[in-house]
Amino acid sequence: MKTKIVLFVLLLAFVGKSTNAQFLSLANNNSRLTIGFQLGETGWHTDYAGLGWGVSASICGFYADFLLRGPQHRYDKHVNQDIWHDDEAYTINVGYQIPITSWLRIAPIIGYSQTNYGITDMSTVNIERGEYSSSIYHDYYIKGRFHEFNYGGGLFIQPFKCVELYAVGTRRSIYGGISLNLTALSD
């Protein structure tokens, strides 16, 4: 394992040298602002894992994100006497992006993860009224909840001046996304 870490660090050093970038320069984070959208699995390695969506933002290297997956049957259009076993999960994470080169960053990430399981009563009908349309939803009752400390890391790659692609893996979620670099747009 030690050999793999040494080889990885050497590889990153050569990549940084070949791009003529300032290797490990925190000045690359100054006045940096990104906003992104992400998709991935939340509740990872539990019985209640599933596809979720979320948002992320970074300001001067400080990174934060939110990933959510709601109950699957809550907004089902069917009305009957069934009771569905349902679950939901979310994670909230923060970290700091460490610039390896001008286009590559890594981030240690810590956060909070919650997974709930319960039932959705298909016989209940509630109406959610919008300005132009309405939708129905069913009552969801939480029967159990798991709270956990979440930790992991992220890899951020900026292939274009205004676009950043990223992948994050933590204890209870794995996801990827795309961010828009707002400071590059203003230049």
Secondary structure, 3 states (H helix, E strand, C coil): CHHHHHHHHHHHHHHHHHCCCCCCCHHHHCCCEEEEEEEEEECCCCCCCEEEEEEEEEECCEEEEEEEECCCCCCCCCCCCCEEEEEEEEEEEEEECEECCCCEEEEEEEEEEEEEEEEEEEEEEEEEECCCCEEEEEEEEEEEEEEEEEEEEEEEECCCCCEEEEEEEECCEEEEEEEEEHHHHHC
